């Protein structure tokens, strides 16, 4: 029982640490969401169409700007993926703690 209680306290500590990390990043996640939404809302032409048009016009500055936009979109996706992974890390201990509570309730209830 003592091992179980120690494990539960360790999981609760891990859960608290992950929750703090997630709460500290809302501005970064919101900014990433905005970048992804802007990209997906069609504010950016397809990469191939823009590249072909700009290459034909030899507009290196605009090609670089378009590459920057594509890189920013990729970075935003990475931020969102990392936030989702951290949230997933939070759910596992939470699920295990809930299962433990259910098991204890079943044992005590019998």
C-alpha positions in Angstrom: 0.0 0.0 0.0 2.9 2.3 0.8 4.4 1.7 -2.6 1.1 2.5 -4.2 0.8 5.7 -2.2 4.3 6.7 -3.2 3.6 6.0 -6.8 0.4 8.0 -6.6 2.2 11.0 -5.1 4.9 10.7 -7.8 2.3 10.7 -10.5 0.4 13.6 -9.0 3.7 15.5 -8.9 4.4 14.7 -12.6 0.9 15.8 -13.5 1.3 19.1 -11.7 4.6 19.7 -13.5 3.1 19.1 -16.9 0.1 21.2 -16.1 2.4 24.1 -15.2 4.3 23.7 -18.5 1.1 23.7 -20.5 -0.3 26.7 -18.6 2.9 28.7 -19.2 2.6 28.3 -23.0 -0.8 29.6 -24.0 0.5 32.7 -25.8 2.9 30.6 -27.9 0.2 28.0 -28.7 -2.3 30.8 -29.6 0.2 32.4 -31.9 1.0 29.1 -33.6 -2.8 28.5 -34.0 -3.2 31.9 -35.6 -0.3 31.2 -38.0 -1.7 27.8 -39.0 -5.2 29.3 -39.4 -3.9 32.1 -41.6 -2.0 29.6 -43.8 -5.0 27.3 -44.1 -7.6 30.0 -44.7 -6.1 30.5 -48.1 -4.2 33.7 -47.3 -1.2 31.9 -48.8 -1.3 30.6 -52.4 -0.1 27.1 -52.9 3.6 26.8 -52.6 4.1 25.5 -56.1 2.0 28.2 -57.7 3.8 31.0 -55.9 7.2 29.5 -56.6 6.5 29.1 -60.3 5.1 32.6 -60.6 7.9 34.3 -58.7 10.6 32.3 -60.4 9.2 33.3 -63.7 9.3 36.9 -62.6 12.7 36.5 -61.0 11.6 38.1 -57.7 14.1 36.7 -55.3 13.0 38.9 -52.5 9.4 37.6 -52.7 10.6 34.0 -53.1 12.6 34.4 -49.8 9.5 36.0 -48.1 7.4 33.0 -49.3 10.0 30.6 -48.0 10.0 32.4 -44.7 6.2 32.1 -44.5 6.5 28.3 -45.2 9.1 28.0 -42.5 6.9 29.9 -40.0 4.0 27.6 -40.9 6.2 24.6 -40.3 7.5 26.0 -37.0 3.9 26.7 -35.9 2.9 23.1 -36.6 5.8 22.0 -34.6 4.7 24.1 -31.6 1.2 22.7 -31.8 2.6 19.1 -32.0 4.8 19.7 -29.0 1.8 21.2 -27.0 -0.3 18.2 -28.0 2.4 15.8 -26.8 2.7 17.6 -23.5 -1.0 17.4 -23.1 -0.9 13.7 -23.8 1.8 13.4 -21.1 -0.6 14.9 -18.7 -3.4 12.6 -19.6 -1.6 9.3 -18.9 -0.9 10.0 -15.2 -4.4 11.5 -14.9 -5.9 8.3 -16.3 -3.8 6.1 -14.1 -4.8 8.1 -11.0 -8.4 7.8 -12.0 -8.1 4.1 -12.5 -6.5 3.7 -9.1 -9.3 5.7 -7.5 -11.8 3.5 -9.2 -10.0 0.3 -8.0 -9.7 1.6 -4.4 -13.4 2.5 -4.5 -14.3 -1.0 -5.8 -12.2 -2.7 -3.0 -13.6 -0.5 -0.3 -17.1 -0.8 -1.6 -17.0 -4.6 -1.4 
